[in-house]
């Protein structure tokens, strides 16, 4: 487990840097265009390419890892077969979608922002959409790298993409304006796929090529990929539905929802991406070995670590919501008004951080069992009944905040469905017998952290936003570490002990 934590930690660090650059991109867009129709056009145009990358590319990658590890798979042949399927499928999908560019932009209500916003969104879309093919290929290569325990390469690829996206977009925007974000999306995706392909070629593994041969492995791939794709689509449809319902609310609503959701996704995405990147190949191997006890223990420990890390983060983000939005986004054209419409949405989104992370985590255990159907059914029920129902009923009265509440409530109900069914069907135990005492210990520290963080956010507000942030973060960090240590959270105590040892060694050497 210590080795696992170290690998996850290393991947998490790379993801933090990668996400920071992705965040910088959002900050730059906010600085350049604020909550105007230009920002709305950029976010709308990028929606579908990102959707295909995450949903289709992610589904194929997940299924490929699972089938590759099966004893019956001809791995050399399967590498070529799965590569071919990804290339052909994404190309067909991309061309088909691009044929309906203008109707799609109308569907997202971008035309309501005016003809200039519509034309810009269409132009950006033509540039961005082909990048989905490259990003899906990069995802496939990343999956192959993860199979061979090269987690750092696949994680660094995302960092490379975000860095290049930011540099190219900002540089070109001074020359050609917001269209630079479309060109940047395509060029950075091209470099990303080149990087992971080069990394794979250096491995002592099977060569990549084209193969249209069909066998049981390809049939199993399609059988597994469709439910995963539908499940992933239903999750990503959250974002699309958010844009759809935010569209008629007036200028800036789409941007406000985007800024708030991106800020919310940052902490949980860093952790859950690192965990799932490492854990899924391990789960697939354990499943092939019929090591069910290890899988069950990994399930409980992972849930505990997610809770231990994400609840304190959620507490800080909630009480410092206004300050966080100011520090991260309030520059240039992102003014006090932009902050005022973003913060209420962000406050509600924050409450969903843990549940969204848990949903992604548990789903990987279902996939390792070969069950890609149950998570899909639960996701569809929550998206198309609960999520849409809440947004349809309350958006007119409560605006963009209702969109955030819909995401929160549907993510909570989805979590309960996954946990309940998993315990009944597969014996997944949320709180393993060996960990009952561990699960009880953090809750008093959580309450202490909440009280102290609330007090500091109310009474330690300074004229300079960065001072407020630094003071608040310092108090939060010290309170979290001290309270968790005092109540016997061994993970925190162990980390503090290692830090003391390193400090004493460095002092001794001096």
PyMOL commands that set and color helices and strands:
alter all, ss='L'
color gray80, all
select helices_A, chain A and resi 2-33+37-68+75-98+101-107+110-113+115-129+131-147+151-201+216-247+253-288+292-319+321-329+336-350+353-368+374-398+400-425+433-459+465-486+490-509
alter helices_A, ss='H'
color red, helices_A
deselect
rebuild
show_as cartoon
